[in-house]
């Protein structure tokens, strides 16, 4: 994966090149790790409002673990 990404990055160096291939999510995560100023500034924890609007879906970690433990391997 890294070899392909490096090859694509090398191929993207000509000024007339418009696209790049490879695993760009890997490049993006590396850039955000190495360059903190590229990270988005979020002052709130991640939430998933579309998921939590359903009634009966637990949001507490202990309740989620209990439900997962009650499931069989097939489920």
C-alpha positions, 0 to 999 in steps of 0.5 A: 500500500505504501509503495503504491502511494509513494509511486503515485505521489512521485507521479503527481510531481509534474505540473500538468498532473491533475490526479493522484491515486493510492491510499489517500486516507493513509496520506491524510492520516499521516499528515494530520498526525505529523502536522497538528495544525492540519487537524480540525479543532473540535471542542465536543465529543463525537456524537451520532445523532441519527443513531441515537434517535431510535428508541431502545438503542442504548448509549451507555457503554455498560449497556452496549457491552451487556447487549453484545455479551447476550448475542450469540456468535451467529447474531 
